[in-house]
Amino acid sequence: MCHKGTVSQWRYLLAVVLSVGAAGILAGQTAPVEWRHIGNPSMEVGLASPATGPVEAVWYSPDGARLYARTRAGRVFETIDFESWTPALGASEPAVPPPPAVDRMPEPGAKVALSAAAPGRLYALGTQLYRSDDGGRAWVNLTAFHNQSIIGPAQRSVAVSPEDADQLAVANDFGVWRSMDGGLSWSGLNLRLPALPASRILATPGGMHGTRILVRGLGAMELAPGAEAWQPTSDAQIQAEDTAEANAMRRASQALGTRITAVALAGQTFYAGAADGRMWVSLDAGASWTASPRTGANGPVERFFADSAEPRVALAAVGGTGAHVLRTTNSGGFWDDLTADLPDAQAHGVTAERSAGVVYVATDKGVFFAAADLENAGPVAVTWTPISKGLPAAPATDVKLDANGYQLYAALDGYGVYATAAPHRLRALRLVNAADFSTRAAAPGSLISVVGGRVSAATAGTLSFPVLAASETESQIQVPFEASAANFSLALATGAGSFTLGLPVQAVSPAIFVNRDGSPMVLDGDSGLMLDARNTAHSGTRLQILATGLGRVRPDWPTGVAAPLENPPEVAATVKAYLDRVPVQVTRAALAPGYIGFYLIEVQLPALVNAGAAELYIAADGQESNRVQVVLEP
């Protein structure tokens, strides 16, 4: 029987998988790029509520209806609902009166501030926030909790509402904080305040992990699948890579006798760039170095992209003036200037896909991309296309493609991370698994996506592959149940002509559906709610897993027809499920009722589970799926 109560509840999740709204570039023509925000600019770092990055000053409007905040980057924002923030163009910061002399300071180095709304009241800004009502003879600590500041250290500014002397706002290294009771309790105003100093994208979503970034002053942060706020990452691999890069930069600085600002390692090839634009390469992992010829770069080398599959190919993003994007195809023997018509703005990050011949760069004036030969040396003629429309007006600090070159991620100073379908994908069609965007083999009955164009028909010999959804940038098709294990030549009819792509098919090739941000489509079987960091699974929970690639079913079912709502055909293969590599009971594996190409696996969690993040995957006849994360509570 189908659990009817859940069908409508996860119907919208399937619609997300079949959405095809992203856009990009084809044959030199520009189409809108649709960016989506990954999480928000806040972090969970153990304070009174979510935090963000440093804010230098806060102040109220004369009527107390607005609160203003100036971030460390110098941008000013305002809020009228004390929840959402918008740029405050032309806002003027009030003059700060000189601090009065006081008898004693509550802590060394603290700054004293007056309260215009409460004559005689003083505040002291230090590691904590203090208040005095007797001219500074006695002080009350307003933010201490177990010898720590509940709102974070380094208080920089305090504002008192002109309408209510007990309504306070404080700016510090972790954002803006508000108290409505004179400092007895605090809440953050940081969920939507663009002050997150994201400087680098460390990794894109995949498997057990979400997006990971480097936050200036705090280190590596991760946005877990389904979460809104960033958290310090416990990913040992990311931490090890960060440590290895820091050590490599230190070793290169010592060996070369100058301040190295960027490094990249690809096998034994080691690139290093200095604060003055000079670059070196080592072909023996840093044992010896060769200086590259000067390139016209006049600022610090901010970032390298080195192709791990072809270490002789590398790109450099450079700040300052002059050259901003440089390319080598001969391991640093010389560097070609790709700057061309790129605006004269500091470049902070660069990424590329060599096989597609495309480069993306993050600059103070936004994100740009260009087609460029990444195989051969010689004169370079590139044209840069801006793709920042729809992004906030802020410097882009990094860009990164996901492992399959399908999604493009951009870090914006203050705002965090945005993502879009990689625009260059419209330059060439590509087949990916519709569940996890991988290039794994397909299976009879499974869904695959054609990235890069609108497909009107798909055939292989006498077999027809139904086209289920299509747009100018992506199409979904189903592999016929009649397909046997083979390497098919899939003929695709598109508006730009006919194309043939290779498609390996095997009896089973399971994959759990994940959305674009890495959240798995795993649901609570009783409530129908998608599980994530906020909605956790509990002991004894019945889980529903949406997957594809489980192959033939019993009884046979026609290709391109939605599965019935009652008694959908069951999977012929033996399906197993594993939680932290321990088998869990599979109670059902069948076609997903009402849908084409989707399979629904139901599993029963044991009565006792370990709390925290757990690895979930399925297997069909011994073929394993991708790994996804579910969060468990006893």
Secondary structure as the mmCIF struct_conf table of DSSP 4:
data_model
#
loop_
_struct_conf.conf_type_id
_struct_conf.id
_struct_conf.beg_label_comp_id
_struct_conf.beg_label_asym_id
_struct_conf.beg_label_seq_id
_struct_conf.end_label_comp_id
_struct_conf.end_label_asym_id
_struct_conf.end_label_seq_id
HELX_RH_AL_P HELX_RH_AL_P1 LYS A 4 VAL A 17
TURN_TY1_P TURN_TY1_P1 LEU A 18 LEU A 18
STRN STRN1 ILE A 25 LEU A 26
TURN_TY1_P TURN_TY1_P2 ALA A 27 GLY A 28
STRN STRN2 GLN A 29 THR A 30
STRN STRN3 ARG A 36 ILE A 38
BEND BEND1 GLY A 39 GLY A 39
BEND BEND2 PRO A 41 PRO A 41
STRN STRN4 MET A 43 MET A 43
BEND BEND3 VAL A 45 SER A 49
STRN STRN5 ALA A 51 ALA A 51
BEND BEND4 GLY A 53 GLY A 53
STRN STRN6 VAL A 55 TYR A 60
TURN_TY1_P TURN_TY1_P3 PRO A 62 ASP A 63
BEND BEND5 GLY A 64 ALA A 65
STRN STRN7 LEU A 67 THR A 71
TURN_TY1_P TURN_TY1_P4 ARG A 72 ALA A 73
BEND BEND6 GLY A 74 GLY A 74
STRN STRN8 VAL A 76 THR A 79
BEND BEND7 ILE A 80 GLU A 83
STRN STRN9 THR A 86 PRO A 87
TURN_TY1_P TURN_TY1_P5 LEU A 89 GLY A 90
HELX_LH_PP_P HELX_LH_PP_P1 GLU A 93 ALA A 101
BEND BEND8 ASP A 103 ASP A 103
BEND BEND9 PRO A 106 GLU A 107
TURN_TY1_P TURN_TY1_P6 PRO A 108 GLY A 109
STRN STRN10 LYS A 111 LEU A 114
TURN_TY1_P TURN_TY1_P7 ALA A 116 ALA A 117
BEND BEND10 ALA A 118 ALA A 118
TURN_TY1_P TURN_TY1_P8 PRO A 119 GLY A 120
STRN STRN11 LEU A 122 LEU A 125
BEND BEND11 GLY A 126 GLN A 128
STRN STRN12 LEU A 129 SER A 132
BEND BEND12 ASP A 133 ASP A 134
TURN_TY1_P TURN_TY1_P9 GLY A 135 GLY A 136
BEND BEND13 ARG A 137 ALA A 138
STRN STRN13 VAL A 140 ASN A 141
BEND BEND14 LEU A 142 THR A 143
STRN STRN14 ALA A 144 PHE A 145
TURN_TY1_P TURN_TY1_P10 HIS A 146 ASN A 147
STRN STRN15 GLN A 148 SER A 149
TURN_TY1_P TURN_TY1_P11 ILE A 150 ILE A 151
BEND BEND15 PRO A 153 PRO A 153
STRN STRN16 GLN A 155 SER A 161
TURN_TY1_P TURN_TY1_P12 PRO A 162 GLU A 163
STRN STRN17 ASP A 164 ASN A 172
TURN_TY1_P TURN_TY1_P13 ASP A 173 PHE A 174
STRN STRN18 GLY A 175 SER A 179
BEND BEND16 MET A 180 ASP A 181
TURN_TY1_P TURN_TY1_P14 GLY A 182 GLY A 183
BEND BEND17 LEU A 184 SER A 185
STRN STRN19 SER A 187 GLY A 188
TURN_TY1_P TURN_TY1_P15 LEU A 191 ARG A 192
STRN STRN20 LEU A 196 LEU A 196
STRN STRN21 ALA A 198 ALA A 203
STRN STRN22 GLY A 206 GLY A 206
TURN_TY1_P TURN_TY1_P16 GLY A 207 MET A 208
STRN STRN23 HIS A 209 HIS A 209
STRN STRN24 THR A 211 VAL A 215
TURN_TY1_P TURN_TY1_P17 ARG A 216 LEU A 218
STRN STRN25 GLY A 219 LEU A 223
TURN_TY1_P TURN_TY1_P18 PRO A 225 GLY A 226
BEND BEND18 GLU A 228 ALA A 229
STRN STRN26 TRP A 230 TRP A 230
STRN STRN27 GLN A 231 PRO A 232
HELX_RH_AL_P HELX_RH_AL_P2 ALA A 236 LEU A 256
TURN_TY1_P TURN_TY1_P19 GLY A 257 GLY A 257
BEND BEND19 THR A 258 THR A 258
STRN STRN28 ILE A 260 ALA A 266
TURN_TY1_P TURN_TY1_P20 GLY A 267 GLN A 268
STRN STRN29 THR A 269 ALA A 274
TURN_TY1_P TURN_TY1_P21 ALA A 275 ASP A 276
BEND BEND20 GLY A 277 GLY A 277
STRN STRN30 MET A 279 SER A 282
BEND BEND21 LEU A 283 ASP A 284
TURN_TY1_P TURN_TY1_P22 ALA A 285 GLY A 286
BEND BEND22 ALA A 287 SER A 288
STRN STRN31 THR A 290 ALA A 291
HELX_LH_PP_P HELX_LH_PP_P2 SER A 292 ARG A 294
BEND BEND23 GLY A 296 GLY A 296
STRN STRN32 ALA A 297 ALA A 297
BEND BEND24 GLY A 299 GLY A 299
STRN STRN33 VAL A 301 ALA A 306
TURN_TY1_P TURN_TY1_P23 SER A 308 ALA A 309
BEND BEND25 GLU A 310 GLU A 310
TURN_TY1_P TURN_TY1_P24 PRO A 311 ARG A 312
STRN STRN34 ALA A 314 VAL A 318
BEND BEND26 GLY A 320 THR A 321
STRN STRN35 GLY A 322 GLY A 322
STRN STRN36 VAL A 325 THR A 328
BEND BEND27 THR A 329 ASN A 330
TURN_TY1_P TURN_TY1_P25 SER A 331 GLY A 332
BEND BEND28 GLY A 333 GLY A 333
STRN STRN37 ASP A 336 ASP A 337
TURN_TY1_P TURN_TY1_P26 ALA A 340 ASP A 341
BEND BEND29 LEU A 342 LEU A 342
BEND BEND30 ASP A 344 ALA A 345
STRN STRN38 ALA A 347 GLU A 353
TURN_TY1_P TURN_TY1_P27 ARG A 354 GLY A 357
STRN STRN39 VAL A 358 THR A 363
TURN_TY1_P TURN_TY1_P28 ASP A 364 LYS A 365
STRN STRN40 GLY A 366 ALA A 371
BEND BEND31 LEU A 374 GLU A 375
BEND BEND32 GLY A 378 GLY A 378
STRN STRN41 THR A 385 PRO A 386
TURN_TY1_P TURN_TY1_P29 LYS A 389 GLY A 390
BEND BEND33 LEU A 391 LEU A 391
BEND BEND34 ALA A 393 ALA A 394
STRN STRN42 ALA A 396 LEU A 401
TURN_TY1_P TURN_TY1_P30 ALA A 403 ASN A 404
BEND BEND35 GLY A 405 GLY A 405
STRN STRN43 GLN A 407 LEU A 412
TURN_TY1_P TURN_TY1_P31 ASP A 413 ASP A 413
STRN STRN44 GLY A 414 TYR A 415
STRN STRN45 GLY A 416 ALA A 421
HELX_RH_3T_P HELX_RH_3T_P1 PRO A 423 ARG A 427
BEND BEND36 ALA A 428 ALA A 428
STRN STRN46 ARG A 430 ASN A 433
TURN_TY1_P TURN_TY1_P32 ALA A 434 ASP A 436
STRN STRN47 ALA A 442 ALA A 442
TURN_TY1_P TURN_TY1_P33 PRO A 444 GLY A 445
STRN STRN48 LEU A 447 VAL A 451
TURN_TY1_P TURN_TY1_P34 GLY A 452 GLY A 452
BEND BEND37 GLY A 453 GLY A 453
STRN STRN49 VAL A 455 ALA A 460
TURN_TY1_P TURN_TY1_P35 GLY A 461 THR A 462
STRN STRN50 LEU A 463 SER A 464
STRN STRN51 VAL A 467 ALA A 470
BEND BEND38 GLU A 472 THR A 473
STRN STRN52 GLU A 474 GLN A 478
TURN_TY1_P TURN_TY1_P36 PHE A 481 GLU A 482
HELX_LH_PP_P HELX_LH_PP_P3 ALA A 483 SER A 484
BEND BEND39 ALA A 485 ALA A 485
STRN STRN53 ALA A 486 THR A 494
TURN_TY1_P TURN_TY1_P37 GLY A 495 ALA A 496
STRN STRN54 GLY A 497 VAL A 505
BEND BEND40 ALA A 507 ALA A 507
STRN STRN55 ALA A 511 ILE A 512
STRN STRN56 VAL A 514 VAL A 514
TURN_TY1_P TURN_TY1_P38 ARG A 516 ASP A 517
BEND BEND41 GLY A 518 GLY A 518
STRN STRN57 PRO A 520 PRO A 520
STRN STRN58 VAL A 522 ASP A 524
TURN_TY1_P TURN_TY1_P39 GLY A 525 SER A 527
HELX_LH_PP_P HELX_LH_PP_P4 LEU A 529 LEU A 529
STRN STRN59 MET A 530 MET A 530
HELX_LH_PP_P HELX_LH_PP_P5 LEU A 531 LEU A 531
BEND BEND42 ASP A 532 ASN A 535
STRN STRN60 ALA A 537 HIS A 538
TURN_TY1_P TURN_TY1_P40 SER A 539 GLY A 540
HELX_LH_PP_P HELX_LH_PP_P6 THR A 541 THR A 541
STRN STRN61 ARG A 542 THR A 548
STRN STRN62 VAL A 553 ARG A 554
BEND BEND43 PRO A 555 PRO A 555
TURN_TY1_P TURN_TY1_P41 THR A 559 GLY A 560
BEND BEND44 VAL A 561 VAL A 561
HELX_LH_PP_P HELX_LH_PP_P7 ALA A 562 PRO A 564
BEND BEND45 LEU A 565 ASN A 567
HELX_LH_PP_P HELX_LH_PP_P8 PRO A 568 PRO A 569
STRN STRN63 GLU A 570 VAL A 571
BEND BEND46 ALA A 572 ALA A 573
STRN STRN64 VAL A 575 LEU A 579
TURN_TY1_P TURN_TY1_P42 ASP A 580 ARG A 581
STRN STRN65 VAL A 582 LEU A 591
HELX_LH_PP_P HELX_LH_PP_P9 ALA A 592 ALA A 592
TURN_TY1_P TURN_TY1_P43 PRO A 593 GLY A 594
BEND BEND47 ILE A 596 GLY A 597
STRN STRN66 TYR A 599 GLN A 604
BEND BEND48 ALA A 607 ALA A 607
BEND BEND49 ALA A 611 ALA A 611
STRN STRN67 GLY A 612 ALA A 620
TURN_TY1_P TURN_TY1_P44 ASP A 621 GLY A 622
STRN STRN68 GLN A 623 GLU A 624
STRN STRN69 VAL A 628 GLU A 633
#
